[in-house]
Each structure stands twice: as C-alpha cells, then as structure tokens.
Amino acid sequence: MRKGWKPAARVLALLCAVALLASSGHAEGGAVQFVSSPSSGQPNDVEITVAPSLIQAELGSFLWIAQTEVGTITVRNTGRLPVTVVGEFRDAVQDLWGTVAAGHTDMCSSLLRVEPASLMVAPGASGSMRIRAHPSVALEKKSGVAAVLSVTARPASRGLSAGVGLGPGLGTAVGTRVCVPVLVKPAGMRRTGSGQTWLAAKAIGYGPEGVWLDVRNVGPVYAWVSGKVEVRWAEERASIPVPLSLVLPGCTRRLVLEGWADLSLPEGEHEVVVRLQGEQPTTFALNFATEASPGRP
C-alpha cells in the first residue's frame, strides 16, 4: 500500500495543464460488457444509477508535476429512500468473450482512490464521486491500472453498517451495487517502452459462433484492439476486419470475425496474416484449415 499522498501544487498544475494529456470515454460498439449486481431489496426502495458506465484516462506529467485526475462518476438516487453510497476498488478481470467484472483482489487500491469515501444522496437527487490516481502512475510510466469501482448504496438509516466492503457478488439484506470499470494508462508510455510486443494473435479457428481470433494482451496497460486478417488462396486474396475490442492486461479475448461466409474458401490449409492495431502495430502469420467455407450452413 502506498502512503503519504500529497496533492500537487494546484497553481503549478493549472499552469502546466497544457502539457498534460488525458482522455475519458465510454464503451464503443458493444466491444465490452460489464457485470453489476441488481438490487436485492424491495423494488424502488434502494436503487441508483451511475454514469458514465466506463472511465478511461491517459495521465501525463510535466517535470515533477503529475496528472492524477482520472474522472468523475455521478450517482443518482432513483429509489424511494435516502441512501449512503460508498465506493470500493477491485482488480478487473475479463473473460474470453470480453465481459469485465470485479475480481477477488484489490492491488489497484494502492494506486486509485475515490473522493469522498462515502456520500448521502436523497431520493431524486444526485451526488458526485471523484477518482484520482497515485502520482507514480504518470511519473514512472511503468504500468497502468485496470480496476472496477463497485458503487454500493444502502438505506441511510443503516449507514455504514455490516455488509459494506463485501467482495463483489456477495449479496446484502437491502442494497444495490453498480460496477464501473476504471482504466488508466500513462500518457506516452508506448513511446518510451522497450519495444516489446504487447499484443499477440494466438490462434484462429471456427465453431458455432463463426470464425474467431484469439488475441492476448501481455503488456502492462489496457488496449483497444482493431486491425484486419488477410487471406490468400490461388490468385485471390481478401481481408476481414478485426472488430474494435478492449483487451485488459494479462487477458485473452476471442473476437468473432464477420464476413468469412462470403469468401467461399476452398478446402485445405490456408495461411492468414493478422495485422493488429493497438499500442503499436503488430503482424502475425497463422495457419487456418477448412473443410469448407466457414460460416456456411
């Protein structure tokens, strides 16, 4: 756990803001899915909405001044009771098909914090919680953070009673939880890296879901992956786009490639060239064997 967080001089930070890079956004094109726990109490008694559904930021630095502002979430109380809202960070995990959920570890909590730690929101009202990163993320440029902020609401009369702080997926007597992925990377890290390839095309095949491509992220930061797969046979060639998809560090995504059914590939083994765009462009050659054109009935 990192200690001794000291806020940077605000005046200097404002003067140097032009040198700092940051971005925040939301999921695009259904490329990523998120898991939240529904309310376990009576309908509409305790209910909240949280926006945005995804926070991502690139944090820059100037000299010794580090950008720490990651983003802000707005919590709206859509239930009938006043609620106490708390936020808790967990390390993000991602399955083969892209679903992001809160894991069982919280190493990310040494690099992220939420302010305030708790707030009270009346019915129909909204409150804000600000997310900040430790200055080392922007200054050291060694790795990013992939976390899930679990936002939990309970009746204000219960305050911070037993149950607050339970791991994701554990229910409570009355309450609701919304999970917001928080993705952070140092700005300019791809320009200062060692040149190691962070994205790898591991395999290509086909099944009931169609033709798929497995892409693994072995780098220290999250990546939005896109690109194309090129196929050659006889005197013909064709390319299929790789859909824009989020791949978390240490995770493998299975991406379904649309358009293979229209290629009418002959039977046999084909060499395909995978060109990925992410933190840096990478190219891989894979073998793809077919008995008939994949995707055709």
C-alpha distance (Angstrom), angle and dihedral (degrees) to the residues before:
residue distance angle dihedral
M1 . . .
R2 3.78 . .
K3 3.79 116.0 .
G4 3.77 138.3 -169.1
W5 3.78 100.5 49.6
K6 3.81 106.5 -170.8
P7 3.80 119.6 -172.3
A8 3.81 113.3 -124.2
A9 3.78 117.6 -114.4
R10 3.78 102.9 -80.0
V11 3.82 95.0 -148.6
L12 3.79 92.2 53.9
A13 3.76 90.5 44.7
L14 3.79 90.6 55.3
L15 3.80 92.2 48.0
C16 3.80 90.7 50.1
A17 3.78 96.9 40.9
V18 3.78 92.0 104.5
A19 3.80 87.9 65.3
L20 3.76 94.7 52.7
L21 3.79 123.7 90.0
A22 3.77 123.8 -152.6
S23 3.78 138.5 157.1
S24 3.78 136.2 -178.2
G25 3.78 130.1 -176.4
H26 3.74 149.7 141.3
A27 3.76 137.3 -99.7
E28 3.79 114.8 -69.0
G29 3.77 128.7 -143.4
G30 3.77 96.1 -14.0
A31 3.80 89.4 -67.9
V32 3.79 91.9 142.0
Q33 3.78 134.8 31.6
F34 3.78 130.0 -156.4
V35 3.79 133.6 -152.6
S36 3.81 123.4 -139.3
S37 3.78 131.9 172.1
P38 3.83 116.5 -115.8
S39 3.77 123.9 -131.9
S40 3.78 114.3 -76.6
G41 3.82 95.3 -164.7
Q42 3.77 131.8 73.9
P43 3.81 113.9 -50.9
N44 3.82 112.6 -85.1
D45 3.82 94.6 0.5
V46 3.80 93.3 102.5
E47 3.77 114.8 12.2
I48 3.79 134.1 140.1
T49 3.78 139.4 177.7
V50 3.80 122.7 -148.5
A51 3.81 127.3 -158.1
P52 2.95 137.4 -130.0
S53 3.80 102.7 31.8
L54 3.82 92.6 -149.7
I55 3.79 132.4 27.4
Q56 3.79 121.9 -162.9
A57 3.78 128.6 168.8
E58 3.78 141.8 174.7
L59 3.79 110.2 -147.5
G60 3.78 121.1 -153.0
S61 3.79 134.7 -170.1
F62 3.80 139.4 -150.1
L63 3.78 117.2 -156.3
W64 3.81 103.2 -48.5
I65 3.81 94.5 -21.6
A66 3.79 112.1 104.2
Q67 3.76 127.9 -165.5
T68 3.79 109.1 -125.7
E69 3.81 103.6 166.6
V70 3.82 107.7 110.3
G71 3.79 102.5 168.0
T72 3.78 147.7 -72.6
I73 3.78 131.7 -102.9
T74 3.79 124.7 -154.2
V75 3.79 116.7 -143.5
R76 3.80 116.2 -160.3
N77 3.80 122.1 -166.8
T78 3.81 106.3 -136.7
G79 3.80 94.3 167.3
R80 3.80 133.3 88.1
L81 3.81 98.9 -109.1
P82 3.80 133.4 66.4
V83 3.79 108.3 -106.4
T84 3.78 139.6 -157.1
V85 3.80 111.0 -136.7
V86 3.81 124.6 -157.6
G87 3.79 131.6 177.7
E88 3.80 127.5 -144.3
F89 3.81 128.7 -178.1
R90 3.79 124.0 -137.2
D91 3.78 130.1 174.6
A92 3.81 110.7 -94.7
V93 3.79 121.3 -118.2
Q94 3.80 126.8 -167.7
D95 3.79 128.9 -161.0
L96 3.80 128.2 -142.9
W97 3.82 92.9 -89.0
G98 3.79 95.1 48.9
T99 3.79 104.7 -99.3
V100 3.82 110.6 149.4
A101 3.81 120.0 -150.8
A102 3.79 140.1 161.8
G103 3.79 113.1 -88.1
H104 3.79 130.3 -147.9
T105 3.82 96.2 -100.7
D106 3.80 130.7 73.6
M107 3.80 106.4 -162.9
C108 3.81 87.3 131.2
S109 3.82 89.7 67.0
S110 3.82 89.1 78.2
L111 3.81 88.8 62.1
L112 3.82 102.6 35.6
R113 3.77 134.4 49.9
V114 3.78 135.0 177.0
E115 3.82 124.4 -138.6
P116 2.94 123.7 -120.8
A117 3.80 98.9 24.8
S118 3.81 88.8 -145.4
L119 3.78 137.9 3.7
M120 3.79 138.5 -175.0
V121 3.80 118.9 -126.6
A122 3.80 125.1 -169.4
P123 3.82 122.1 -141.8
G124 3.80 110.0 -76.3
A125 3.80 92.4 12.0
S126 3.80 131.9 107.0
G127 3.77 135.9 -141.1
S128 3.79 134.8 -168.8
M129 3.79 132.1 -131.9
R130 3.80 120.3 -166.6
I131 3.80 123.0 -146.3
R132 3.80 120.3 -148.0
A133 3.79 132.9 -178.1
H134 3.79 128.8 -143.1
P135 3.84 110.3 -97.7
S136 3.82 90.4 -119.5
V137 3.82 90.7 73.1
A138 3.80 92.1 66.0
L139 3.81 97.3 31.7
E140 3.80 102.0 46.4
K141 3.83 97.1 37.3
K142 3.80 91.5 -158.6
S143 3.79 102.2 124.1
G144 3.76 145.1 -13.8
V145 3.79 133.3 -126.3
A146 3.80 128.4 -110.5
A147 3.79 109.1 -172.1
V148 3.77 143.0 150.6
L149 3.79 119.5 -134.4
S150 3.80 107.8 -147.5
V151 3.81 107.0 -154.1
T152 3.80 109.6 -161.5
A153 3.81 126.4 -171.0
R154 3.80 126.6 -166.7
P155 3.80 133.3 169.2
A156 3.79 108.9 -73.7
S157 3.80 90.6 -128.6
R158 3.81 87.6 65.9
G159 3.78 91.4 48.9
L160 3.77 112.3 178.9
S161 3.79 93.6 -18.3
A162 3.78 127.7 153.3
G163 3.75 113.2 -48.1
V164 3.79 99.6 44.8
G165 3.79 109.2 121.2
L166 3.78 97.4 27.3
G167 3.78 115.0 146.4
P168 3.81 119.9 -93.5
G169 3.76 113.5 -80.1
L170 3.82 95.1 31.8
G171 3.79 112.4 117.0
T172 3.80 129.6 -135.5
A173 3.78 132.7 -150.8
V174 3.79 93.1 -108.9
G175 3.77 124.1 1.3
T176 3.74 148.4 79.1
R177 3.79 135.0 -123.5
V178 3.81 130.9 -156.6
C179 3.82 121.1 -169.3
V180 3.80 121.4 -145.9
P181 3.83 119.4 -173.3
V182 3.81 112.7 -134.3
L183 3.81 116.1 -161.1
V184 3.80 122.1 -174.4
K185 3.79 132.3 176.7
P186 3.83 133.9 171.0
A187 3.79 113.0 -103.5
G188 3.79 113.0 -114.2
M189 3.79 94.2 15.4
R190 3.81 92.3 128.4
R191 3.81 88.8 58.2
T192 3.80 94.3 50.2
G193 3.79 98.5 42.3
S194 3.78 126.6 112.5
G195 3.80 93.5 -106.8
Q196 3.79 93.5 -104.5
T197 3.79 114.5 152.4
W198 3.79 108.6 -111.9
L199 3.81 99.4 -177.2
A200 3.79 123.6 59.8
A201 3.81 132.3 -176.6
K202 3.81 100.5 -139.7
A203 3.81 104.8 178.3
I204 3.79 145.4 -15.5
G205 3.78 127.5 -151.0
Y206 3.77 144.8 129.6
G207 3.77 139.3 -113.9
P208 3.81 141.1 145.7
E209 3.80 90.7 -46.0
G210 3.81 92.1 53.7
V211 3.79 131.0 -112.0
W212 3.79 112.7 -16.3
L213 3.79 137.6 -170.7
D214 3.81 122.8 -154.3
V215 3.81 113.0 -143.2
R216 3.80 122.0 -175.1
N217 3.80 127.1 -161.7
V218 3.81 109.8 -147.8
G219 3.80 93.4 167.5
P220 3.81 130.6 102.0
V221 3.82 96.4 -111.0
Y222 3.79 138.3 51.8
A223 3.80 117.6 -95.1
W224 3.79 136.9 -157.4
V225 3.79 103.5 -141.5
S226 3.80 128.6 -156.9
G227 3.79 135.9 144.3
K228 3.79 138.5 113.2
V229 3.79 142.4 -80.6
E230 3.81 116.1 -135.0
V231 3.82 121.5 -155.1
R232 3.80 127.1 -170.5
W233 3.80 128.5 -169.0
A234 3.80 128.9 163.3
E235 3.80 105.6 -35.5
E236 3.77 94.3 -26.7
R237 3.76 134.5 90.3
A238 3.77 135.4 -179.2
S239 3.78 139.2 175.2
I240 3.79 132.0 -143.9
P241 3.82 122.1 -159.2
V242 3.78 121.1 -117.2
P243 3.83 106.0 -133.5
L244 3.81 117.6 -118.5
S245 3.81 104.0 -97.4
L246 3.79 139.1 167.6
V247 3.81 117.0 -120.8
L248 3.80 117.9 -174.2
P249 3.82 122.4 -146.0
G250 3.79 112.3 -79.2
C251 3.81 92.8 11.3
T252 3.81 134.6 114.1
R253 3.81 122.2 -142.1
R254 3.79 125.2 -159.2
L255 3.79 105.9 -146.1
V256 3.80 119.9 -164.1
L257 3.81 112.0 -136.8
E258 3.78 115.6 -144.9
G259 3.81 122.7 -148.7
W260 3.80 103.8 39.0
A261 3.80 93.0 114.3
D262 3.81 89.2 66.6
L263 3.82 95.2 55.4
S264 3.83 97.2 73.5
L265 3.79 91.7 -150.8
P266 3.82 115.1 -162.2
E267 3.78 119.2 -119.3
G268 3.78 116.4 -85.3
E269 3.77 141.0 57.2
H270 3.78 120.4 -40.8
E271 3.77 131.7 -169.7
V272 3.76 113.8 -133.1
V273 3.78 128.2 -168.5
V274 3.79 116.4 -143.7
R275 3.80 116.4 -157.0
L276 3.80 112.0 -170.3
Q277 3.78 128.5 -168.7
G278 3.79 118.0 -158.1
E279 3.77 130.9 108.1
Q280 3.81 85.3 -16.4
P281 3.82 133.9 -1.9
T282 3.81 114.7 -94.7
T283 3.81 133.7 179.9
F284 3.80 129.1 -152.5
A285 3.81 135.0 178.8
L286 3.82 118.2 -142.9
N287 3.80 135.7 173.6
F288 3.79 119.1 -120.6
A289 3.82 119.9 -170.4
T290 3.80 121.5 -162.3
E291 3.77 135.6 -176.2
A292 3.77 89.6 -167.9
S293 3.76 136.1 -14.4
P294 3.84 105.0 -53.7
G295 3.75 115.5 -118.9
R296 3.80 96.2 29.3
P297 3.81 116.4 119.1
